[in-house]
């Protein structure tokens, strides 16, 4: 299994990191927005869909980036232990189909069948 990598999310309004396992987006860690200042400022998410069932992805908040990262790193092996290569492939197929759909829309084609 490829190792995890972290990429800065340049589209996010606040500091946010996207986490990948190879080419599959498997989670994120970022500053929350719109929450009271007395609540935890960081949030993490571990998992991906499609390729998993509802409720298998986990997320929580944290007080610091380091604690959010540690919580993600603890949750990831649990999620990963229930995944197969087919689950990762399902995510890739959805990503590729979505890219084709939006490319067709950009060309003015509105009906795209799976």
VMD Tcl script that builds the backbone (N, CA, C; Angstrom):
set m [mol new atoms 342]
animate dup $m
set s [atomselect $m all]
$s set {name element resname resid chain x y z} {
  {N N UNK 1 A 0.848 -1.179 0.000}
  {CA C UNK 1 A 0.000 0.000 0.000}
  {C C UNK 1 A 0.891 1.239 0.000}
  {N N UNK 2 A 0.594 2.220 -0.847}
  {CA C UNK 2 A 1.397 3.453 -0.877}
  {C C UNK 2 A 1.329 4.180 0.469}
  {N N UNK 3 A 2.355 4.930 0.740}
  {CA C UNK 3 A 2.369 5.692 1.991}
  {C C UNK 3 A 1.456 6.906 1.865}
  {N N UNK 4 A 1.094 7.472 2.992}
  {CA C UNK 4 A 0.235 8.655 3.017}
  {C C UNK 4 A 1.059 9.891 2.679}
  {N N UNK 5 A 0.452 10.790 1.918}
  {CA C UNK 5 A 1.053 12.093 1.637}
  {C C UNK 5 A 0.029 13.167 1.955}
  {N N UNK 6 A 0.523 14.349 2.241}
  {CA C UNK 6 A -0.343 15.471 2.605}
  {C C UNK 6 A -0.093 16.612 1.624}
  {N N UNK 7 A -1.180 17.185 1.110}
  {CA C UNK 7 A -1.071 18.304 0.169}
  {C C UNK 7 A -1.906 19.476 0.680}
  {N N UNK 8 A -1.346 20.657 0.599}
  {CA C UNK 8 A -2.068 21.858 1.013}
  {C C UNK 8 A -3.262 22.064 0.090}
  {N N UNK 9 A -4.436 22.303 0.661}
  {CA C UNK 9 A -5.641 22.565 -0.126}
  {C C UNK 9 A -5.701 24.057 -0.423}
  {N N UNK 10 A -5.319 24.424 -1.615}
  {CA C UNK 10 A -5.258 25.843 -1.989}
  {C C UNK 10 A -6.633 26.446 -2.237}
  {N N UNK 11 A -7.678 25.626 -2.311}
  {CA C UNK 11 A -9.032 26.138 -2.535}
  {C C UNK 11 A -9.763 26.437 -1.230}
  {N N UNK 12 A -9.218 25.998 -0.103}
  {CA C UNK 12 A -9.880 26.192 1.189}
  {C C UNK 12 A -9.687 27.620 1.679}
  {N N UNK 13 A -10.680 28.130 2.380}
  {CA C UNK 13 A -10.588 29.487 2.918}
  {C C UNK 13 A -9.609 29.561 4.093}
  {N N UNK 14 A -9.532 28.491 4.856}
  {CA C UNK 14 A -8.622 28.431 6.009}
  {C C UNK 14 A -7.608 27.321 5.759}
  {N N UNK 15 A -6.597 27.259 6.603}
  {CA C UNK 15 A -5.555 26.237 6.441}
  {C C UNK 15 A -6.189 24.849 6.413}
  {N N UNK 16 A -5.880 24.097 5.361}
  {CA C UNK 16 A -6.457 22.770 5.199}
  {C C UNK 16 A -5.490 21.898 4.416}
  {N N UNK 17 A -5.429 20.630 4.809}
  {CA C UNK 17 A -4.547 19.661 4.175}
  {C C UNK 17 A -5.349 18.468 3.708}
  {N N UNK 18 A -5.129 18.048 2.478}
  {CA C UNK 18 A -5.766 16.864 1.915}
  {C C UNK 18 A -4.791 15.707 2.055}
  {N N UNK 19 A -5.271 14.560 2.477}
  {CA C UNK 19 A -4.409 13.406 2.703}
  {C C UNK 19 A -4.716 12.360 1.646}
  {N N UNK 20 A -3.653 11.859 1.018}
  {CA C UNK 20 A -3.782 10.888 -0.070}
  {C C UNK 20 A -3.018 9.617 0.275}
  {N N UNK 21 A -3.568 8.511 -0.182}
  {CA C UNK 21 A -2.885 7.225 -0.175}
  {C C UNK 21 A -2.701 6.882 -1.645}
  {N N UNK 22 A -1.490 7.104 -2.161}
  {CA C UNK 22 A -1.298 7.006 -3.605}
  {C C UNK 22 A -2.067 8.131 -4.270}
  {N N UNK 23 A -2.994 7.770 -5.176}
  {CA C UNK 23 A -3.786 8.783 -5.873}
  {C C UNK 23 A -5.195 8.929 -5.315}
  {N N UNK 24 A -5.487 8.278 -4.192}
  {CA C UNK 24 A -6.830 8.296 -3.611}
  {C C UNK 24 A -6.876 9.253 -2.418}
  {N N UNK 25 A -7.821 10.197 -2.470}
  {CA C UNK 25 A -8.014 11.162 -1.389}
  {C C UNK 25 A -8.681 10.435 -0.219}
  {N N UNK 26 A -7.936 10.255 0.878}
  {CA C UNK 26 A -8.416 9.416 1.982}
  {C C UNK 26 A -8.735 10.194 3.257}
  {N N UNK 27 A -8.572 11.500 3.239}
  {CA C UNK 27 A -8.897 12.259 4.435}
  {C C UNK 27 A -8.440 13.690 4.351}
  {N N UNK 28 A -8.638 14.401 5.454}
  {CA C UNK 28 A -8.233 15.801 5.500}
  {C C UNK 28 A -8.040 16.237 6.945}
  {N N UNK 29 A -7.265 17.289 7.085}
  {CA C UNK 29 A -7.071 17.957 8.369}
  {C C UNK 29 A -7.118 19.444 8.078}
  {N N UNK 30 A -7.953 20.174 8.808}
  {CA C UNK 30 A -8.034 21.596 8.524}
  {C C UNK 30 A -8.650 22.399 9.653}
  {N N UNK 31 A -8.432 23.701 9.572}
  {CA C UNK 31 A -9.063 24.619 10.511}
  {C C UNK 31 A -10.548 24.702 10.186}
  {N N UNK 32 A -11.358 24.670 11.201}
  {CA C UNK 32 A -12.801 24.769 11.024}
  {C C UNK 32 A -13.175 26.226 10.807}
  {N N UNK 33 A -14.293 26.455 10.143}
  {CA C UNK 33 A -14.750 27.837 9.972}
  {C C UNK 33 A -16.193 27.944 10.432}
  {N N UNK 34 A -16.540 29.097 10.959}
  {CA C UNK 34 A -17.907 29.348 11.369}
  {C C UNK 34 A -18.285 28.778 12.722}
  {N N UNK 35 A -17.317 28.269 13.477}
  {CA C UNK 35 A -17.614 27.713 14.794}
  {C C UNK 35 A -17.230 28.706 15.881}
  {N N UNK 36 A -17.864 28.594 17.049}
  {CA C UNK 36 A -17.500 29.493 18.149}
  {C C UNK 36 A -16.016 29.389 18.474}
  {N N UNK 37 A -15.432 30.483 18.896}
  {CA C UNK 37 A -13.990 30.507 19.163}
  {C C UNK 37 A -13.598 29.610 20.325}
  {N N UNK 38 A -14.540 29.265 21.199}
  {CA C UNK 38 A -14.190 28.406 22.329}
  {C C UNK 38 A -14.228 26.919 21.977}
  {N N UNK 39 A -14.637 26.572 20.760}
  {CA C UNK 39 A -14.642 25.160 20.350}
  {C C UNK 39 A -13.303 24.803 19.700}
  {N N UNK 40 A -13.051 23.506 19.557}
  {CA C UNK 40 A -11.804 23.047 18.939}
  {C C UNK 40 A -11.664 23.640 17.540}
  {N N UNK 41 A -10.525 24.234 17.231}
  {CA C UNK 41 A -10.376 24.873 15.925}
  {C C UNK 41 A -10.045 23.923 14.770}
  {N N UNK 42 A -9.544 22.723 15.050}
  {CA C UNK 42 A -9.118 21.798 13.998}
  {C C UNK 42 A -10.104 20.651 13.842}
  {N N UNK 43 A -10.245 20.172 12.621}
  {CA C UNK 43 A -11.078 19.010 12.352}
  {C C UNK 43 A -10.306 18.057 11.450}
  {N N UNK 44 A -10.507 16.748 11.646}
  {CA C UNK 44 A -9.884 15.752 10.781}
  {C C UNK 44 A -10.963 14.784 10.303}
  {N N UNK 45 A -10.714 14.173 9.158}
  {CA C UNK 45 A -11.613 13.180 8.579}
  {C C UNK 45 A -10.769 12.067 8.001}
  {N N UNK 46 A -11.155 10.821 8.265}
  {CA C UNK 46 A -10.435 9.657 7.751}
  {C C UNK 46 A -11.414 8.757 7.017}
  {N N UNK 47 A -11.108 8.445 5.759}
  {CA C UNK 47 A -11.954 7.554 4.971}
  {C C UNK 47 A -12.252 8.133 3.609}
  {N N UNK 48 A -12.913 7.341 2.784}
  {CA C UNK 48 A -13.313 7.810 1.460}
  {C C UNK 48 A -14.571 7.095 1.010}
  {N N UNK 49 A -15.304 7.763 0.132}
  {CA C UNK 49 A -16.525 7.217 -0.438}
  {C C UNK 49 A -16.619 7.725 -1.871}
  {N N UNK 50 A -16.995 6.914 -2.826}
  {CA C UNK 50 A -17.357 5.513 -2.696}
  {C C UNK 50 A -16.138 4.647 -2.406}
  {N N UNK 51 A -16.418 3.433 -2.037}
  {CA C UNK 51 A -15.376 2.486 -1.654}
  {C C UNK 51 A -15.496 2.085 -0.199}
  {N N UNK 52 A -16.486 2.655 0.491}
  {CA C UNK 52 A -16.760 2.266 1.870}
  {C C UNK 52 A -18.267 2.356 2.087}
  {N N UNK 53 A -18.696 1.872 3.231}
  {CA C UNK 53 A -20.118 1.916 3.561}
  {C C UNK 53 A -20.381 3.083 4.502}
  {N N UNK 54 A -21.629 3.576 4.521}
  {CA C UNK 54 A -21.955 4.673 5.447}
  {C C UNK 54 A -21.577 4.319 6.887}
  {N N UNK 55 A -20.994 5.273 7.561}
  {CA C UNK 55 A -20.592 5.080 8.944}
  {C C UNK 55 A -19.171 4.588 9.134}
  {N N UNK 56 A -18.510 4.173 8.068}
  {CA C UNK 56 A -17.136 3.683 8.210}
  {C C UNK 56 A -16.106 4.809 8.251}
  {N N UNK 57 A -16.404 5.929 7.644}
  {CA C UNK 57 A -15.495 7.074 7.708}
  {C C UNK 57 A -15.628 7.699 9.094}
  {N N UNK 58 A -14.533 8.213 9.636}
  {CA C UNK 58 A -14.561 8.823 10.959}
  {C C UNK 58 A -14.034 10.242 10.905}
  {N N UNK 59 A -14.465 11.046 11.862}
  {CA C UNK 59 A -13.992 12.421 11.951}
  {C C UNK 59 A -14.167 12.913 13.376}
  {N N UNK 60 A -13.424 13.933 13.718}
  {CA C UNK 60 A -13.526 14.543 15.041}
  {C C UNK 60 A -12.830 15.895 15.003}
  {N N UNK 61 A -12.869 16.591 16.107}
  {CA C UNK 61 A -12.194 17.878 16.221}
  {C C UNK 61 A -11.002 17.733 17.163}
  {N N UNK 62 A -10.129 18.734 17.130}
  {CA C UNK 62 A -8.923 18.715 17.955}
  {C C UNK 62 A -8.504 20.141 18.269}
  {N N UNK 63 A -7.681 20.262 19.292}
  {CA C UNK 63 A -7.227 21.595 19.707}
  {C C UNK 63 A -6.048 22.108 18.897}
  {N N UNK 64 A -5.233 21.198 18.352}
  {CA C UNK 64 A -4.065 21.614 17.582}
  {C C UNK 64 A -3.951 20.771 16.313}
  {N N UNK 65 A -3.161 21.247 15.371}
  {CA C UNK 65 A -2.899 20.460 14.170}
  {C C UNK 65 A -2.238 19.138 14.539}
  {N N UNK 66 A -1.272 19.180 15.460}
  {CA C UNK 66 A -0.560 17.970 15.846}
  {C C UNK 66 A -1.502 16.925 16.442}
  {N N UNK 67 A -2.450 17.350 17.265}
  {CA C UNK 67 A -3.376 16.378 17.855}
  {C C UNK 67 A -4.369 15.871 16.815}
  {N N UNK 68 A -4.765 16.712 15.853}
  {CA C UNK 68 A -5.639 16.253 14.764}
  {C C UNK 68 A -4.904 15.236 13.904}
  {N N UNK 69 A -3.638 15.503 13.622}
  {CA C UNK 69 A -2.825 14.573 12.828}
  {C C UNK 69 A -2.665 13.238 13.550}
  {N N UNK 70 A -2.402 13.281 14.835}
  {CA C UNK 70 A -2.253 12.045 15.615}
  {C C UNK 70 A -3.553 11.242 15.628}
  {N N UNK 71 A -4.679 11.918 15.764}
  {CA C UNK 71 A -5.970 11.226 15.764}
  {C C UNK 71 A -6.248 10.610 14.398}
  {N N UNK 72 A -5.936 11.352 13.326}
  {CA C UNK 72 A -6.104 10.790 11.979}
  {C C UNK 72 A -5.240 9.542 11.823}
  {N N UNK 73 A -3.978 9.643 12.217}
  {CA C UNK 73 A -3.055 8.514 12.069}
  {C C UNK 73 A -3.469 7.301 12.904}
  {N N UNK 74 A -4.218 7.522 13.974}
  {CA C UNK 74 A -4.740 6.405 14.756}
  {C C UNK 74 A -5.975 5.796 14.080}
  {N N UNK 75 A -6.802 6.623 13.454}
  {CA C UNK 75 A -8.039 6.146 12.828}
  {C C UNK 75 A -7.791 5.498 11.467}
  {N N UNK 76 A -6.799 5.959 10.732}
  {CA C UNK 76 A -6.563 5.472 9.383}
  {C C UNK 76 A -6.331 3.960 9.301}
  {N N UNK 77 A -5.465 3.350 10.126}
  {CA C UNK 77 A -5.252 1.904 10.018}
  {C C UNK 77 A -6.527 1.086 10.271}
  {N N UNK 78 A -7.413 1.596 11.110}
  {CA C UNK 78 A -8.681 0.901 11.378}
  {C C UNK 78 A -9.528 0.900 10.110}
  {N N UNK 79 A -9.658 2.059 9.472}
  {CA C UNK 79 A -10.419 2.158 8.223}
  {C C UNK 79 A -9.764 1.317 7.135}
  {N N UNK 80 A -8.445 1.440 7.002}
  {CA C UNK 80 A -7.709 0.740 5.954}
  {C C UNK 80 A -7.820 -0.783 6.093}
  {N N UNK 81 A -7.890 -1.282 7.324}
  {CA C UNK 81 A -7.941 -2.731 7.539}
  {C C UNK 81 A -9.200 -3.368 6.948}
  {N N UNK 82 A -10.216 -2.559 6.692}
  {CA C UNK 82 A -11.470 -3.069 6.132}
  {C C UNK 82 A -11.583 -2.813 4.629}
  {N N UNK 83 A -10.535 -2.295 3.994}
  {CA C UNK 83 A -10.567 -1.950 2.569}
  {C C UNK 83 A -9.870 -3.013 1.741}
  {N N UNK 84 A -10.322 -3.133 0.510}
  {CA C UNK 84 A -9.679 -4.001 -0.470}
  {C C UNK 84 A -9.193 -3.142 -1.632}
  {N N UNK 85 A -8.417 -3.733 -2.521}
  {CA C UNK 85 A -7.998 -3.008 -3.721}
  {C C UNK 85 A -9.210 -2.567 -4.531}
  {N N UNK 86 A -10.277 -3.367 -4.513}
  {CA C UNK 86 A -11.497 -3.018 -5.249}
  {C C UNK 86 A -12.140 -1.743 -4.699}
  {N N UNK 87 A -12.039 -1.510 -3.406}
  {CA C UNK 87 A -12.585 -0.287 -2.811}
  {C C UNK 87 A -11.851 0.945 -3.339}
  {N N UNK 88 A -10.532 0.855 -3.407}
  {CA C UNK 88 A -9.746 1.962 -3.952}
  {C C UNK 88 A -10.071 2.173 -5.429}
  {N N UNK 89 A -10.234 1.081 -6.158}
  {CA C UNK 89 A -10.556 1.180 -7.583}
  {C C UNK 89 A -11.933 1.803 -7.784}
  {N N UNK 90 A -12.895 1.496 -6.914}
  {CA C UNK 90 A -14.223 2.097 -7.010}
  {C C UNK 90 A -14.127 3.613 -6.872}
  {N N UNK 91 A -13.309 4.096 -5.937}
  {CA C UNK 91 A -13.128 5.534 -5.758}
  {C C UNK 91 A -12.519 6.151 -7.021}
  {N N UNK 92 A -11.499 5.481 -7.580}
  {CA C UNK 92 A -10.847 5.997 -8.796}
  {C C UNK 92 A -11.824 6.071 -9.961}
  {N N UNK 93 A -12.663 5.052 -10.128}
  {CA C UNK 93 A -13.629 5.047 -11.227}
  {C C UNK 93 A -14.629 6.187 -11.077}
  {N N UNK 94 A -15.070 6.455 -9.861}
  {CA C UNK 94 A -15.991 7.573 -9.619}
  {C C UNK 94 A -15.303 8.904 -9.921}
  {N N UNK 95 A -14.053 9.049 -9.486}
  {CA C UNK 95 A -13.291 10.273 -9.773}
  {C C UNK 95 A -13.176 10.499 -11.278}
  {N N UNK 96 A -12.833 9.456 -12.021}
  {CA C UNK 96 A -12.646 9.572 -13.464}
  {C C UNK 96 A -13.970 9.849 -14.178}
  {N N UNK 97 A -15.056 9.191 -13.741}
  {CA C UNK 97 A -16.356 9.424 -14.369}
  {C C UNK 97 A -16.800 10.871 -14.127}
  {N N UNK 98 A -16.585 11.363 -12.919}
  {CA C UNK 98 A -16.966 12.742 -12.604}
  {C C UNK 98 A -16.181 13.728 -13.461}
  {N N UNK 99 A -14.898 13.483 -13.675}
  {CA C UNK 99 A -14.081 14.357 -14.539}
  {C C UNK 99 A -14.621 14.343 -15.969}
  {N N UNK 100 A -14.976 13.161 -16.474}
  {CA C UNK 100 A -15.541 13.072 -17.831}
  {C C UNK 100 A -16.871 13.808 -17.917}
  {N N UNK 101 A -17.695 13.701 -16.885}
  {CA C UNK 101 A -18.996 14.367 -16.857}
  {C C UNK 101 A -18.824 15.886 -16.946}
  {N N UNK 102 A -17.950 16.435 -16.118}
  {CA C UNK 102 A -17.763 17.886 -16.136}
  {C C UNK 102 A -17.112 18.355 -17.439}
  {N N UNK 103 A -16.241 17.558 -18.017}
  {CA C UNK 103 A -15.659 17.911 -19.319}
  {C C UNK 103 A -16.747 17.949 -20.386}
  {N N UNK 104 A -17.660 16.997 -20.340}
  {CA C UNK 104 A -18.772 16.985 -21.291}
  {C C UNK 104 A -19.654 18.206 -21.090}
  {N N UNK 105 A -19.933 18.561 -19.860}
  {CA C UNK 105 A -20.738 19.746 -19.588}
  {C C UNK 105 A -20.050 20.996 -20.122}
  {N N UNK 106 A -18.723 21.076 -19.944}
  {CA C UNK 106 A -17.978 22.228 -20.459}
  {C C UNK 106 A -18.078 22.336 -21.974}
  {N N UNK 107 A -18.235 21.189 -22.640}
  {CA C UNK 107 A -18.397 21.190 -24.104}
  {C C UNK 107 A -19.835 21.426 -24.525}
  {N N UNK 108 A -20.733 21.595 -23.556}
  {CA C UNK 108 A -22.135 21.840 -23.862}
  {C C UNK 108 A -22.972 20.572 -23.948}
  {N N UNK 109 A -22.405 19.427 -23.647}
  {CA C UNK 109 A -23.150 18.174 -23.645}
  {C C UNK 109 A -23.756 17.985 -22.260}
  {N N UNK 110 A -25.068 17.897 -22.201}
  {CA C UNK 110 A -25.724 17.822 -20.888}
  {C C UNK 110 A -26.087 16.402 -20.479}
  {N N UNK 111 A -26.202 15.473 -21.411}
  {CA C UNK 111 A -26.573 14.102 -21.054}
  {C C UNK 111 A -25.354 13.198 -21.168}
  {N N UNK 112 A -24.946 12.646 -20.062}
  {CA C UNK 112 A -23.821 11.715 -20.054}
  {C C UNK 112 A -24.259 10.483 -19.284}
  {N N UNK 113 A -24.190 9.342 -19.920}
  {CA C UNK 113 A -24.648 8.098 -19.300}
  {C C UNK 113 A -23.457 7.312 -18.803}
  {N N UNK 114 A -23.599 6.727 -17.637}
  {CA C UNK 114 A -22.529 5.895 -17.068}
  {C C UNK 114 A -22.351 4.657 -17.857}
}
mol reanalyze $m
mol bondsrecalc $m
mol representation Tube
mol addrep $m
